[in-house]
Amino acid sequence: MRTLLCTLTFALALLGAAPAHAQFANRSLGLSLGYMDFNRTNGLDNAFFVGIDASLYIENGFEVVSYSKIAFPRDNTSNEKKRVVGLAPSLGLRYLLMEESIRPYVGADISYLIVFKAATSNFVGVGPNAGVDFFLSDSVSVGLRGQYNIYIALNEKTQNSLTFSAGIAAYF
């Protein structure tokens, strides 16, 4: 009798249990390499950059993303055409079109561009982006991203830039 009671209890527990759900990793940190076309913004040439990105999944396919780039473009306004430092942090929102092992997305960022040269220049920008992430495992992805920014600054003409990058991210 005792064995039958234990068996029935075990069978009811198995039948009444909720289905198992995989845990969704909702944060990521990544590293990327890319190419930024400054489009002569403040006299800067095109340059390769290194970027650090992070994301936080909110809900229903939306993520908050942060993406910071450092580049060393040539300054065409000086006679020496020496390299300068450009920092471009951004904060944005993106929408995942699919949440499977291939994740295409669209989004928009607000960015800031600061260029350190003889006279430091500051620009504020906004622009759309699109990309796709390919998951290699549950916690590692590689991705491609494109972004277009329009930059404004006081006493300057409106500038724009086009950015392409490839990166790798770890989700946790």
Solvent accessible surface area in square Angstrom, and as a share of the most:
residue,aa,sasa,rsa
1,M,189,0.84
2,R,200,0.73
3,T,106,0.62
4,L,105,0.52
5,L,113,0.56
6,C,83,0.50
7,T,77,0.45
8,L,97,0.48
9,T,82,0.48
10,F,132,0.55
11,A,40,0.31
12,L,125,0.62
13,A,63,0.49
14,L,112,0.56
15,L,151,0.75
16,G,68,0.65
17,A,66,0.52
18,A,87,0.67
19,P,100,0.63
20,A,106,0.82
21,H,157,0.70
22,A,104,0.81
23,Q,173,0.77
24,F,77,0.32
25,A,29,0.23
26,N,61,0.31
27,R,115,0.42
28,S,4,0.03
29,L,99,0.49
30,G,12,0.11
31,L,95,0.47
32,S,7,0.04
33,L,119,0.59
34,G,10,0.09
35,Y,82,0.31
36,M,2,0.01
37,D,44,0.23
38,F,1,0.00
39,N,78,0.40
40,R,147,0.54
41,T,0,0.00
42,N,26,0.13
43,G,14,0.13
44,L,0,0.00
45,D,41,0.21
46,N,66,0.34
47,A,7,0.05
48,F,157,0.66
49,F,5,0.02
50,V,68,0.39
51,G,1,0.01
52,I,107,0.55
53,D,38,0.20
54,A,33,0.25
55,S,10,0.06
56,L,87,0.43
57,Y,36,0.14
58,I,93,0.47
59,E,112,0.50
60,N,114,0.58
61,G,1,0.01
62,F,81,0.34
63,E,4,0.02
64,V,55,0.31
65,V,7,0.04
66,S,45,0.29
67,Y,6,0.02
68,S,46,0.30
69,K,7,0.03
70,I,62,0.31
71,A,2,0.02
72,F,100,0.42
73,P,0,0.00
74,R,98,0.36
75,D,9,0.05
76,N,42,0.21
77,T,94,0.54
78,S,30,0.20
79,N,152,0.78
80,E,125,0.56
81,K,101,0.43
82,K,120,0.51
83,R,130,0.47
84,V,11,0.06
85,V,50,0.28
86,G,3,0.02
87,L,63,0.31
88,A,2,0.02
89,P,56,0.35
90,S,8,0.05
91,L,109,0.54
92,G,12,0.11
93,L,82,0.41
94,R,19,0.07
95,Y,85,0.32
96,L,6,0.03
97,L,99,0.49
98,M,92,0.41
99,E,68,0.31
100,E,115,0.51
101,S,69,0.45
102,I,82,0.42
103,R,23,0.08
104,P,33,0.21
105,Y,7,0.03
106,V,72,0.41
107,G,17,0.17
108,A,55,0.43
109,D,2,0.01
110,I,116,0.59
111,S,5,0.03
112,Y,86,0.33
113,L,1,0.00
114,I,31,0.16
115,V,0,0.00
116,F,87,0.36
117,K,45,0.19
118,A,119,0.93
119,A,71,0.55
120,T,71,0.41
121,S,17,0.11
122,N,71,0.36
123,F,2,0.01
124,V,75,0.43
125,G,3,0.03
126,V,83,0.48
127,G,8,0.07
128,P,82,0.52
129,N,8,0.04
130,A,50,0.39
131,G,16,0.16
132,V,31,0.18
133,D,16,0.08
134,F,75,0.31
135,F,34,0.14
136,L,119,0.59
137,S,60,0.39
138,D,138,0.71
139,S,48,0.31
140,V,49,0.28
141,S,1,0.01
142,V,51,0.29
143,G,13,0.13
144,L,103,0.51
145,R,28,0.10
146,G,19,0.19
147,Q,4,0.02
148,Y,83,0.32
149,N,1,0.00
150,I,74,0.38
151,Y,0,0.00
152,I,103,0.52
153,A,27,0.21
154,L,166,0.83
155,N,161,0.82
156,E,82,0.37
157,K,161,0.68
158,T,86,0.50
159,Q,25,0.11
160,N,45,0.23
161,S,2,0.01
162,L,69,0.34
163,T,4,0.02
164,F,113,0.47
165,S,12,0.07
166,A,51,0.39
167,G,24,0.23
168,I,89,0.45
169,A,15,0.11
170,A,51,0.40
171,Y,14,0.05
172,F,110,0.46
